[in-house]
Amino acid sequence: MQISSLSGLFNITGGLIWHARALRFRYRLWRPFRENIKDFLGSAPQINSKHHTNLVLIGPSAGWCLSDEFLINYKQIICIDPDPLAPILFNLVHGKALRRAKVKVSWRRADFFADPQGQLMGLEDPLILFCNVAGQFFLQNHSEEHVKYVLSQMKYVLSNKDWGSFHDLYSAPLRRDLPIRIYSSRPDGKSLLMDYGLTGAWLDHLTGEFLPQALERRIIAWQLKPERVHLVEAGWVYAQK
Ligand SMILES: C[S@@+](CC[C@H](N)C(=O)[O-])C[C@H]1O[C@@H](n2cnc3c(N)ncnc32)[C@H](O)[C@@H]1O
């Protein structure tokens, strides 16, 4: 589904509010999170000797949390995001490095989850990265069942592709420095919060079944705002050939 009009400018998961927040917090409050994401991106299949030419970014926005070092590994980057400001700001943040590395960037203003197969059609063996977007899907007026279903099916839709994601698992109104944790498979929500010694009410972003159950993953804390912390899950999934 292609998106017309300025709807993406004010969407609840991106748009102006997101960019204003990123401009305010990117350099200081988000620095530890961005460093951890850079490290996660550095462990991508591309870097580990699988040579994808195409990279598809789902919900990259301006790439506020993405690193040049990761992006310059590809010849072509296809960005899928409904936000009309994303291409301009992405170019401001990453354009210089990408031009120097002769990486071509193209954009589609579309809802990836509405037609994932259609969006990927014709792309030769791309690496796909969900950029902090899966955990926002529940904000878009879908029922809880629909969100869980669509996200849990994505691993089957993408079974012949290499893909990765970093996405919100849980969030809460809290200020806390939390270390990165590695799990060899999916932890259940309660054990995860217990491992961190966390209590209280946490918002479930309904992404628990997005990554395959038996996949190694890292949990990275993100202090999104001074008074709100997110637990972000990140993992790479290899194609079943
Ligand atoms: C929280 S922001 C992620 C920002 C990005 N990781 C960065 O480094 O700046 C979520 C982004 O996903 C986009 N988005 C939301 N729903 C989407 C969908 N269904 N398909 C593609 N992109 C989507 C939003 O427009 C927004 O730019």
The ligand as an SDF file (V2000), in Angstrom:
LIG
                    3D

 27 29  0  0  0  0  0  0  0  0999 V2000
   10.4020    4.8840   16.2340 C   0  0  0  0  0  0  0  0  0  0  0  0
   10.6570    5.3620   14.5810 S   0  0  0  0  0  0  0  0  0  0  0  0
   12.1680    4.5100   14.1830 C   0  0  0  0  0  0  0  0  0  0  0  0
   13.2750    5.3800   13.8710 C   0  0  0  0  0  0  0  0  0  0  0  0
   14.5720    4.8320   13.3330 C   0  0  0  0  0  0  0  0  0  0  0  0
   14.9530    3.5610   13.8560 N   0  0  0  0  0  0  0  0  0  0  0  0
   15.6990    5.8230   13.5580 C   0  0  0  0  0  0  0  0  0  0  0  0
   16.8430    5.3870   13.7690 O   0  0  0  0  0  0  0  0  0  0  0  0
   15.4550    7.0210   13.4870 O   0  0  0  0  0  0  0  0  0  0  0  0
    9.5060    4.3430   13.7050 C   0  0  0  0  0  0  0  0  0  0  0  0
    9.4580    4.6300   12.2070 C   0  0  0  0  0  0  0  0  0  0  0  0
    8.6680    3.6160   11.5830 O   0  0  0  0  0  0  0  0  0  0  0  0
    7.8450    4.2070   10.5880 C   0  0  0  0  0  0  0  0  0  0  0  0
    6.7020    3.3060   10.4140 N   0  0  0  0  0  0  0  0  0  0  0  0
    5.6390    3.1560   11.2310 C   0  0  0  0  0  0  0  0  0  0  0  0
    4.8210    2.2090   10.7510 N   0  0  0  0  0  0  0  0  0  0  0  0
    5.3560    1.7330    9.6090 C   0  0  0  0  0  0  0  0  0  0  0  0
    4.9700    0.7390    8.6610 C   0  0  0  0  0  0  0  0  0  0  0  0
    3.8460    0.0650    8.8280 N   0  0  0  0  0  0  0  0  0  0  0  0
    5.7830    0.5060    7.6020 N   0  0  0  0  0  0  0  0  0  0  0  0
    6.9410    1.2010    7.4580 C   0  0  0  0  0  0  0  0  0  0  0  0
    7.3600    2.1540    8.3320 N   0  0  0  0  0  0  0  0  0  0  0  0
    6.5840    2.4270    9.3870 C   0  0  0  0  0  0  0  0  0  0  0  0
    7.4850    5.5610   11.1890 C   0  0  0  0  0  0  0  0  0  0  0  0
    7.0770    6.4880   10.1860 O   0  0  0  0  0  0  0  0  0  0  0  0
    8.7980    5.9520   11.8510 C   0  0  0  0  0  0  0  0  0  0  0  0
    9.6120    6.6660   10.9760 O   0  0  0  0  0  0  0  0  0  0  0  0
  1  2  1  0
  2  3  1  0
  2 10  1  0
  3  4  1  0
  4  5  1  0
  5  6  1  0
  5  7  1  0
  7  8  2  0
  7  9  1  0
 10 11  1  0
 11 12  1  0
 11 26  1  0
 12 13  1  0
 13 14  1  0
 13 24  1  0
 14 15  1  0
 14 23  1  0
 15 16  2  0
 16 17  1  0
 17 18  1  0
 17 23  2  0
 18 19  1  0
 18 20  2  0
 20 21  1  0
 21 22  2  0
 22 23  1  0
 24 25  1  0
 24 26  1  0
 26 27  1  0
M  CHG  2   2   1   9  -1
M  END
$$$$
